[in-house]
């Protein structure tokens, strides 16, 4: 016999710890970073911003995604100031693309398009 699965209440869902923070080793930077799953409201807002970028500015999406996803071990964003986000452009493309793939996976998004519907 299989054990019955608990039917969740609204309180159970709201109390669940489902916003994962994952440590990612970055040897090129001689250390690790933390990346997070975005709360739904932030993820949907970010998705709208990323989809709104024109073809000429589509490359900006990686910086928006990483600025939203890179956090401290406590979940606080590392990149909040526009000049910090702009300076991400000077980092290794290889590293940023690897981190982008991890961020997309954490959000449950594909590389081709972030999200159409939740």
Phi and psi restraints in degrees (value plus and minus 20) as a CYANA .aco file:
   2 UNK   PHI    -114.9   -74.9
   2 UNK   PSI     126.7   166.7
   3 UNK   PHI     -95.6   -55.6
   3 UNK   PSI     119.2   159.2
   4 UNK   PHI     -86.4   -46.4
   4 UNK   PSI     119.9   159.9
   5 UNK   PHI    -101.5   -61.5
   5 UNK   PSI     117.3   157.3
   6 UNK   PHI     -86.6   -46.6
   6 UNK   PSI     113.1   153.1
   7 UNK   PHI    -102.1   -62.1
   7 UNK   PSI     101.3   141.3
   8 UNK   PHI     -97.9   -57.9
   8 UNK   PSI     124.6   164.6
   9 UNK   PHI    -116.8   -76.8
   9 UNK   PSI     151.2   191.2
  10 UNK   PHI     -79.1   -39.1
  10 UNK   PSI     -61.0   -21.0
  11 UNK   PHI     -83.4   -43.4
  11 UNK   PSI     -59.6   -19.6
  12 UNK   PHI     -80.7   -40.7
  12 UNK   PSI     -65.7   -25.7
  13 UNK   PHI     -85.0   -45.0
  13 UNK   PSI     -65.9   -25.9
  14 UNK   PHI     -89.2   -49.2
  14 UNK   PSI     -42.6    -2.6
  15 UNK   PHI    -110.2   -70.2
  15 UNK   PSI     -30.9     9.1
  16 UNK   PHI     -87.0   -47.0
  16 UNK   PSI     122.7   162.7
  17 UNK   PHI    -116.4   -76.4
  17 UNK   PSI      69.2   109.2
  18 UNK   PHI    -134.6   -94.6
  18 UNK   PSI     -11.7    28.3
  19 UNK   PHI    -119.9   -79.9
  19 UNK   PSI      61.8   101.8
  20 UNK   PHI     -80.9   -40.9
  20 UNK   PSI     121.2   161.2
  21 UNK   PHI    -139.5   -99.5
  21 UNK   PSI     103.4   143.4
  22 UNK   PHI    -136.3   -96.3
  22 UNK   PSI     112.5   152.5
  23 UNK   PHI    -101.5   -61.5
  23 UNK   PSI     114.0   154.0
  24 UNK   PHI    -147.9  -107.9
  24 UNK   PSI     100.9   140.9
  25 UNK   PHI     -95.7   -55.7
  25 UNK   PSI     112.8   152.8
  26 UNK   PHI    -145.0  -105.0
  26 UNK   PSI      69.7   109.7
  27 UNK   PHI     -79.7   -39.7
  27 UNK   PSI     -52.0   -12.0
  28 UNK   PHI     -84.5   -44.5
  28 UNK   PSI     -43.9    -3.9
  29 UNK   PHI    -125.3   -85.3
  29 UNK   PSI     -13.0    27.0
  30 UNK   PHI      37.7    77.7
  30 UNK   PSI      23.6    63.6
  31 UNK   PHI     156.1   196.1
  31 UNK   PSI    -179.7  -139.7
  32 UNK   PHI    -144.8  -104.8
  32 UNK   PSI     135.7   175.7
  33 UNK   PHI    -142.8  -102.8
  33 UNK   PSI     144.6   184.6
  34 UNK   PHI    -134.3   -94.3
  34 UNK   PSI     119.7   159.7
  35 UNK   PHI    -147.5  -107.5
  35 UNK   PSI     124.8   164.8
  36 UNK   PHI    -141.5  -101.5
  36 UNK   PSI     138.6   178.6
  37 UNK   PHI    -101.6   -61.6
  37 UNK   PSI     110.3   150.3
  38 UNK   PHI     -98.8   -58.8
  38 UNK   PSI     123.1   163.1
  39 UNK   PHI     -81.6   -41.6
  39 UNK   PSI     134.1   174.1
  40 UNK   PHI     -74.9   -34.9
  40 UNK   PSI     -62.8   -22.8
  41 UNK   PHI     -84.4   -44.4
  41 UNK   PSI     -62.1   -22.1
  42 UNK   PHI     -88.3   -48.3
  42 UNK   PSI     -60.4   -20.4
  43 UNK   PHI     -83.9   -43.9
  43 UNK   PSI     -62.7   -22.7
  44 UNK   PHI     -87.0   -47.0
  44 UNK   PSI     -59.2   -19.2
  45 UNK   PHI     -84.9   -44.9
  45 UNK   PSI     -63.5   -23.5
  46 UNK   PHI     -82.6   -42.6
  46 UNK   PSI     -62.8   -22.8
  47 UNK   PHI     -78.0   -38.0
  47 UNK   PSI     -64.0   -24.0
  48 UNK   PHI     -81.2   -41.2
  48 UNK   PSI     -63.6   -23.6
  49 UNK   PHI     -82.5   -42.5
  49 UNK   PSI     -62.9   -22.9
  50 UNK   PHI     -86.7   -46.7
  50 UNK   PSI     -61.6   -21.6
  51 UNK   PHI     -90.7   -50.7
  51 UNK   PSI     -46.0    -6.0
  52 UNK   PHI     -97.7   -57.7
  52 UNK   PSI     -35.2     4.8
  53 UNK   PHI     -84.6   -44.6
  53 UNK   PSI     115.2   155.2
  54 UNK   PHI     -92.9   -52.9
  54 UNK   PSI     149.5   189.5
  55 UNK   PHI     -77.0   -37.0
  55 UNK   PSI     -55.4   -15.4
  56 UNK   PHI     -88.1   -48.1
  56 UNK   PSI     -45.8    -5.8
  57 UNK   PHI    -137.9   -97.9
  57 UNK   PSI      -6.2    33.8
  58 UNK   PHI     -78.9   -38.9
  58 UNK   PSI     -48.8    -8.8
  59 UNK   PHI     -85.6   -45.6
  59 UNK   PSI     -36.0     4.0
  60 UNK   PHI     -90.8   -50.8
  60 UNK   PSI     -38.8     1.2
  61 UNK   PHI     -78.6   -38.6
  61 UNK   PSI     -58.8   -18.8
  62 UNK   PHI     -80.2   -40.2
  62 UNK   PSI     -58.3   -18.3
  63 UNK   PHI     -93.4   -53.4
  63 UNK   PSI     -56.6   -16.6
  64 UNK   PHI     -83.0   -43.0
  64 UNK   PSI     -65.3   -25.3
  65 UNK   PHI     -83.3   -43.3
  65 UNK   PSI     -68.1   -28.1
  66 UNK   PHI     -87.9   -47.9
  66 UNK   PSI     -58.1   -18.1
  67 UNK   PHI     -82.5   -42.5
  67 UNK   PSI     -51.8   -11.8
  68 UNK   PHI    -101.0   -61.0
  68 UNK   PSI     -46.5    -6.5
  69 UNK   PHI    -116.8   -76.8
  69 UNK   PSI     -49.0    -9.0
  70 UNK   PHI     -99.6   -59.6
  70 UNK   PSI     103.5   143.5
  71 UNK   PHI    -159.4  -119.4
  71 UNK   PSI     150.6   190.6
  72 UNK   PHI     -96.0   -56.0
  72 UNK   PSI     153.0   193.0
  73 UNK   PHI     -83.2   -43.2
  73 UNK   PSI     -39.6     0.4
  74 UNK   PHI    -110.6   -70.6
  74 UNK   PSI     -21.6    18.4
  75 UNK   PHI      74.3   114.3
  75 UNK   PSI     -13.7    26.3
  76 UNK   PHI    -103.4   -63.4
  76 UNK   PSI     115.2   155.2
  77 UNK   PHI     -80.3   -40.3
  77 UNK   PSI     117.9   157.9
  78 UNK   PHI    -101.2   -61.2
  78 UNK   PSI     -58.2   -18.2
  79 UNK   PHI    -131.3   -91.3
  79 UNK   PSI      82.4   122.4
  80 UNK   PHI    -137.7   -97.7
  80 UNK   PSI     -49.4    -9.4
  81 UNK   PHI    -105.8   -65.8
  81 UNK   PSI     119.8   159.8
  82 UNK   PHI     -74.7   -34.7
  82 UNK   PSI     -55.8   -15.8
  83 UNK   PHI     -89.5   -49.5
  83 UNK   PSI     -52.6   -12.6
  84 UNK   PHI     -85.7   -45.7
  84 UNK   PSI     -64.9   -24.9
  85 UNK   PHI     -82.6   -42.6
  85 UNK   PSI     -61.7   -21.7
  86 UNK   PHI     -82.4   -42.4
  86 UNK   PSI     -55.8   -15.8
  87 UNK   PHI     -91.9   -51.9
  87 UNK   PSI     -36.9     3.1
  88 UNK   PHI     -78.6   -38.6
  88 UNK   PSI     -46.9    -6.9
  89 UNK   PHI     -80.9   -40.9
  89 UNK   PSI     -41.6    -1.6
  90 UNK   PHI    -109.2   -69.2
  90 UNK   PSI     -20.8    19.2
  91 UNK   PHI    -105.1   -65.1
  91 UNK   PSI     146.5   186.5
  92 UNK   PHI     -78.2   -38.2
  92 UNK   PSI     106.3   146.3
  93 UNK   PHI     -80.2   -40.2
  93 UNK   PSI     -60.1   -20.1
  94 UNK   PHI     -79.0   -39.0
  94 UNK   PSI     -64.8   -24.8
  95 UNK   PHI     -87.6   -47.6
  95 UNK   PSI     -65.8   -25.8
  96 UNK   PHI     -82.9   -42.9
  96 UNK   PSI     -59.1   -19.1
  97 UNK   PHI     -86.9   -46.9
  97 UNK   PSI     -60.0   -20.0
  98 UNK   PHI     -82.2   -42.2
  98 UNK   PSI     -63.6   -23.6
  99 UNK   PHI     -87.8   -47.8
  99 UNK   PSI     -54.8   -14.8
 100 UNK   PHI     -80.5   -40.5
 100 UNK   PSI     -64.4   -24.4
 101 UNK   PHI     -81.5   -41.5
 101 UNK   PSI     -60.3   -20.3
 102 UNK   PHI     -86.5   -46.5
 102 UNK   PSI     -63.6   -23.6
 103 UNK   PHI     -81.4   -41.4
 103 UNK   PSI     -62.8   -22.8
 104 UNK   PHI     -82.9   -42.9
 104 UNK   PSI     -62.3   -22.3
 105 UNK   PHI     -83.3   -43.3
 105 UNK   PSI     -64.2   -24.2
 106 UNK   PHI     -79.2   -39.2
 106 UNK   PSI     -55.8   -15.8
 107 UNK   PHI    -101.9   -61.9
 107 UNK   PSI     -30.8     9.2
 108 UNK   PHI      58.8    98.8
 108 UNK   PSI       1.4    41.4
 109 UNK   PHI    -121.6   -81.6
 109 UNK   PSI     136.0   176.0
 110 UNK   PHI    -110.5   -70.5
 110 UNK   PSI     146.5   186.5
 111 UNK   PHI     -91.8   -51.8
 111 UNK   PSI     -48.5    -8.5
 112 UNK   PHI     -92.6   -52.6
 112 UNK   PSI     -63.0   -23.0
 113 UNK   PHI    -171.4  -131.4
 113 UNK   PSI     112.5   152.5
 114 UNK   PHI     -75.4   -35.4
 114 UNK   PSI     -91.4   -51.4
 115 UNK   PHI    -178.1  -138.1
 115 UNK   PSI     119.4   159.4
 116 UNK   PHI    -117.4   -77.4
 116 UNK   PSI     -66.5   -26.5
 117 UNK   PHI    -161.1  -121.1
 117 UNK   PSI     131.4   171.4
